[in-house]
């Protein structure tokens, strides 16, 4: 079940109210009796807090407007993303105080991010799309190391890696398996994609989405029937739907391919065209 976006938006609203409290406290101290230097420092702090609050308020309001209208607006999207990055630690803190698990807050953030990416309507050729999967999707008893080369997989079908191989071949996209955030960032630098479909837990997806911003990332949370980092699973249909969102229609992809001399640098050959 997907977590509702309003959880994260509500926690950001609480964080904004907290900043209002800081502003009110700063103003109270400003009008209190202490000397001119004390007031000067407080005035500078109040001005900075006021400017910060204004940006965050416009950004949060813009995010709500974008999600409500279902239409991307670059100015509000820019300020909204800034507000998310600044308020994220406060939102997590408020969630903890209110008894909301950090994973649930992060899942709400991922769902909100996915909708914002979809509103941008990015259309790319297969060579511009990267599928990133965590190594915990691999069957724990498998002797073949696939974090260096995914083609080491023997396609036995005992884990979702087999199905992801099939998607990579079907759509001709780049894909890789990472052991963590450092290796995931390495693959992003290596393939230089313009769109990423990433599978991971809430923690890794959240940090990854923020680290590669403004690169559009659709995050898909893995399933953990045996606990974290062990024989995890993923909804392959959701992965395919995310890939199809990024990929341009076949005729446009062929045109883009011809414009770069027929070179589509993928890690797996394309066997089947998408409709």
C-alpha positions as CSV (number, residue, x, y, z in Angstrom):
1,X,0.0,0.0,0.0
2,X,1.4,3.4,-1.0
3,X,1.8,6.0,1.8
4,X,-0.2,9.2,1.4
5,X,1.6,12.4,0.4
6,X,-0.3,14.5,2.8
7,X,1.6,13.0,5.8
8,X,4.9,14.6,4.6
9,X,3.1,17.8,3.5
10,X,1.4,18.1,6.9
11,X,4.7,17.6,8.8
12,X,6.3,20.3,6.6
13,X,3.4,22.6,7.6
14,X,4.1,21.9,11.3
15,X,7.8,22.8,10.7
16,X,6.7,26.1,9.1
17,X,4.6,26.9,12.2
18,X,7.7,26.2,14.3
19,X,9.6,28.8,12.3
20,X,6.7,31.2,12.9
21,X,7.2,30.7,16.6
22,X,10.9,31.5,16.2
23,X,10.0,34.7,14.4
24,X,7.5,35.7,17.1
25,X,10.1,34.9,19.8
26,X,12.7,37.0,18.0
27,X,10.3,39.9,17.7
28,X,9.5,39.8,21.4
29,X,13.2,39.9,22.3
30,X,13.7,42.7,19.8
31,X,11.3,45.0,21.6
32,X,12.6,44.1,25.0
33,X,14.8,46.6,27.0
34,X,18.4,45.3,26.3
35,X,21.0,47.6,24.5
36,X,21.5,48.6,20.9
37,X,24.0,45.8,20.0
38,X,21.6,43.2,21.3
39,X,18.9,44.7,19.2
40,X,21.1,44.9,16.1
41,X,21.9,41.2,16.3
42,X,18.3,40.4,16.8
43,X,17.2,42.5,13.9
44,X,19.7,40.8,11.6
45,X,18.5,37.4,12.8
46,X,14.9,38.4,12.4
47,X,15.5,39.6,8.9
48,X,17.1,36.3,7.9
49,X,14.4,34.3,9.5
50,X,11.7,36.4,7.8
51,X,13.3,35.9,4.4
52,X,13.7,32.1,5.0
53,X,10.1,31.9,6.2
54,X,8.9,33.7,3.1
55,X,10.7,31.3,0.7
56,X,9.5,28.2,2.6
57,X,5.9,29.5,2.8
58,X,5.8,30.2,-1.0
59,X,7.5,26.9,-1.7
60,X,5.2,24.8,0.4
61,X,2.1,26.7,-0.9
62,X,3.4,26.2,-4.5
63,X,3.8,22.4,-3.9
64,X,0.3,22.1,-2.6
65,X,-0.9,24.1,-5.6
66,X,1.0,21.9,-8.1
67,X,-0.2,18.7,-6.5
68,X,-3.8,20.0,-6.4
69,X,-3.8,21.2,-10.0
70,X,-1.9,18.3,-11.3
71,X,0.2,20.6,-13.4
72,X,3.9,21.5,-13.1
73,X,4.9,25.1,-12.7
74,X,8.7,25.6,-12.8
75,X,8.9,28.5,-10.4
76,X,6.8,26.9,-7.7
77,X,8.6,23.6,-8.3
78,X,12.0,25.1,-7.7
79,X,10.9,26.9,-4.5
80,X,9.0,23.8,-3.4
81,X,12.0,21.5,-3.8
82,X,14.0,24.0,-1.8
83,X,11.4,24.0,0.9
84,X,11.4,20.2,1.0
85,X,15.2,19.9,1.4
86,X,15.3,22.6,4.1
87,X,12.3,21.3,6.1
88,X,13.0,17.6,5.7
89,X,15.0,17.2,9.0
90,X,12.3,19.2,10.9
91,X,9.6,17.1,9.3
92,X,11.3,13.9,10.5
93,X,11.7,15.4,14.0
94,X,8.0,16.3,14.2
95,X,7.0,12.9,12.9
96,X,9.1,11.3,15.7
97,X,7.4,13.5,18.3
98,X,4.0,12.6,17.0
99,X,4.7,8.9,17.0
100,X,5.0,8.5,13.2
101,X,7.7,6.1,12.1
102,X,10.6,7.6,10.1
103,X,10.0,5.0,7.4
104,X,6.4,6.2,7.0
105,X,7.5,9.9,6.7
106,X,10.2,9.0,4.1
107,X,7.7,6.8,2.2
108,X,5.3,9.8,2.0
109,X,8.2,12.0,0.8
110,X,9.0,9.4,-2.0
111,X,5.4,9.3,-3.1
112,X,5.2,13.1,-3.3
113,X,8.5,13.2,-5.2
114,X,7.2,10.6,-7.7
115,X,4.1,12.6,-8.4
116,X,6.2,15.8,-8.9
117,X,8.5,13.9,-11.4
118,X,5.5,12.6,-13.3
119,X,4.1,16.1,-13.6
120,X,7.2,17.2,-15.4
121,X,6.4,14.8,-18.3
122,X,10.0,13.9,-19.1
123,X,10.4,11.8,-22.3
124,X,13.8,10.2,-22.9
125,X,15.5,7.7,-25.2
126,X,16.4,4.3,-23.7
127,X,20.1,5.3,-23.4
128,X,19.1,8.2,-21.1
129,X,17.3,6.1,-18.6
130,X,19.0,4.2,-15.8
131,X,17.4,1.5,-13.6
132,X,19.1,1.1,-10.3
133,X,18.5,-1.9,-8.1
134,X,19.8,-2.9,-4.6
135,X,21.9,-6.0,-4.2
136,X,19.5,-7.3,-1.6
137,X,17.1,-8.3,-4.4
138,X,19.6,-11.0,-5.3
139,X,18.9,-14.4,-3.8
140,X,21.2,-14.7,-0.7
141,X,22.5,-18.1,-1.7
142,X,23.6,-17.0,-5.2
143,X,27.4,-17.5,-5.8
144,X,27.5,-15.0,-8.7
145,X,28.5,-11.4,-8.0
146,X,26.4,-9.0,-10.0
147,X,27.3,-5.6,-8.4
148,X,30.3,-5.3,-10.8
149,X,28.5,-6.7,-13.9
150,X,24.8,-7.5,-14.0
151,X,25.4,-9.9,-16.8
152,X,27.0,-12.3,-14.4
153,X,23.4,-13.2,-13.4
154,X,22.6,-16.7,-14.7
155,X,18.9,-16.0,-15.0
156,X,17.8,-18.9,-12.8
157,X,14.6,-17.1,-11.8
158,X,15.0,-17.5,-8.0
159,X,15.0,-13.7,-7.4
160,X,13.7,-10.5,-9.1
161,X,17.0,-9.9,-10.8
162,X,15.9,-12.2,-13.6
163,X,12.8,-10.1,-14.2
164,X,14.7,-6.9,-14.2
165,X,17.1,-8.3,-16.7
166,X,14.1,-9.0,-18.9
167,X,12.9,-5.4,-18.6
168,X,16.4,-4.1,-19.5
169,X,16.5,-6.2,-22.6
170,X,12.9,-5.4,-23.5
171,X,13.4,-1.6,-23.4
172,X,17.1,-1.3,-24.1
173,X,17.8,0.8,-21.0
174,X,21.0,0.9,-18.8
175,X,20.7,-0.9,-15.5
176,X,22.9,-1.7,-12.6
177,X,22.9,-3.3,-9.1
178,X,24.4,-1.3,-6.3
179,X,25.5,-2.2,-2.7
180,X,24.7,1.2,-1.3
181,X,24.5,5.0,-2.0
182,X,28.2,5.4,-2.9
183,X,28.1,2.8,-5.7
184,X,24.7,4.1,-6.8
185,X,26.2,7.5,-7.3
186,X,29.1,6.0,-9.2
187,X,26.7,4.4,-11.6
188,X,24.8,7.7,-12.0
189,X,28.1,9.4,-12.9
190,X,29.1,6.6,-15.2
191,X,26.0,6.4,-17.3
192,X,25.0,10.1,-16.9
193,X,21.2,9.4,-17.3
194,X,18.5,12.0,-17.6
195,X,16.0,9.9,-15.7
196,X,16.4,7.2,-13.0
197,X,14.1,4.5,-11.8
198,X,15.5,3.5,-8.4
199,X,14.5,0.5,-6.2
200,X,15.6,0.6,-2.5
201,X,14.4,1.0,1.0
202,X,12.9,4.2,2.3
203,X,16.2,5.5,3.8
204,X,18.3,4.9,0.7
205,X,15.7,6.2,-1.7
206,X,15.2,9.4,0.3
207,X,18.9,10.2,0.5
208,X,19.5,9.2,-3.1
209,X,16.7,11.4,-4.5
210,X,18.1,14.4,-2.5
211,X,21.7,13.7,-3.5
212,X,21.1,13.6,-7.3
213,X,18.6,16.5,-7.4
214,X,17.6,18.0,-9.9
215,X,17.9,14.7,-11.8
216,X,14.3,13.2,-12.0
217,X,14.1,10.0,-10.0
218,X,11.1,7.7,-9.6
219,X,11.5,5.7,-6.4
220,X,10.0,2.3,-5.8
221,X,10.2,0.9,-2.3
222,X,11.3,-2.7,-2.1
223,X,9.3,-5.4,-0.2
224,X,11.1,-7.0,2.8
225,X,9.3,-10.3,3.7
226,X,12.5,-11.6,5.4
227,X,13.5,-8.3,6.9
228,X,15.8,-5.6,5.6
229,X,18.7,-6.4,3.2
230,X,17.8,-10.1,2.8
231,X,16.0,-11.6,-0.2
232,X,13.9,-8.5,-0.8
233,X,11.3,-8.3,-3.5
234,X,9.9,-5.6,-5.8
235,X,6.7,-5.1,-7.8
236,X,8.1,-5.6,-11.3
237,X,4.9,-4.2,-12.8
238,X,5.5,-0.9,-11.0
239,X,9.1,-0.9,-12.2
240,X,8.0,-1.4,-15.8
241,X,5.3,1.3,-15.5
242,X,8.0,3.8,-14.2
243,X,10.3,2.9,-17.1
244,X,7.5,3.4,-19.7
245,X,6.7,6.8,-18.1
246,X,10.3,8.0,-18.9
247,X,10.6,6.4,-22.4
248,X,9.5,8.4,-25.4
249,X,7.3,6.7,-28.1
250,X,9.2,4.4,-30.4
251,X,9.2,6.7,-33.5
252,X,10.7,9.5,-31.4
253,X,13.3,7.2,-29.9
254,X,14.3,6.1,-33.4
255,X,14.7,9.7,-34.5
256,X,16.8,10.5,-31.4
257,X,19.0,7.4,-32.1
258,X,19.6,8.6,-35.7
259,X,20.6,12.0,-34.4
260,X,23.5,10.5,-32.4
261,X,24.8,8.3,-35.1
262,X,22.8,5.2,-34.2
263,X,24.6,4.7,-30.9
264,X,22.6,3.8,-27.9
265,X,25.0,2.8,-25.1
266,X,23.1,0.2,-23.1
267,X,24.4,-2.6,-20.9
268,X,21.9,-5.0,-22.4
269,X,20.8,-5.4,-26.0
270,X,17.3,-4.5,-26.9
271,X,15.4,-7.6,-28.0
272,X,11.8,-6.3,-28.1
273,X,10.3,-3.0,-29.0
274,X,7.7,-1.4,-26.6
275,X,4.3,-0.6,-28.1
